[in-house]
Amino acid sequence: MTDVVRSHRRKFVRTVVTLGAAAAFAAPFSACASRTFPFIPDHYTFSQRQVQAAVARKFPYHRDVSQLFDLALTNPVVGLAPEANRVMITVDAHVASPFLQDPVDGALTLSSRLEYDGAQHAVVLRSPSVDHVDVAGEARAYRQQIEAAGALAAAQWLDGYPIYTFKPEELQFAGATFEPGTITILTNGIRVQIVEK
């Protein structure tokens, strides 16, 4: 094998390795290329399943609310509401109170917008609220109080909770630093725009 052939082969191998490294960097991103660097994605999409796994780590939740209600929340199910650009979380609720003859089971539906928190390098739940309370029997008379207890729990416990944390290598390339921009909730996932700082 001549030196010329060896030299061409080495150049070819280096080119393949370089392209492979660029592809490996871009692989975690489900995206289109940016205008600044054509091989860097301009957005990142993570799935409903990833959000479900992150939220599930926060449960079960148990709290005594103002000595009026003993509230336990379990079994979160995450849904996406693209028309409202919000994440929905439905949880099983178990409520006990001196005002109730027996503990009551029902469900709470919470919703939250999403926001990027630069200090945590994460997409977080922001300003969660209770959208619906479903309880039966005598507990219906205390539905407003149960809703208020759920809202308090959501505000104290879920506000600012990270559902996706970016790794440093996902936001840096070739000496440039990127950051998440607009967050859009889709029917099957969450799309986060990536922009150069």
Buried (B, 14 or more C-beta within 10 A) or exposed (E): EEEEEEEEEEEEEEEEEEEEEBEEBBEEBBBEEBEEBEEBBBBBBBBBEBBBEBBEEBBEBEBEBEEBBBBBBEEBBBBBEEEEBBBBBBBBBBBBBEEBEEEBBBBBBBBBBBBBBEEEBBBBBBBBBBBEBBBEEEBEEBEEBBBBBBBBBBBEBBBBBBBBEBEEEBBEBEEEEBBBEEBBBEEEBBBBBBEBE
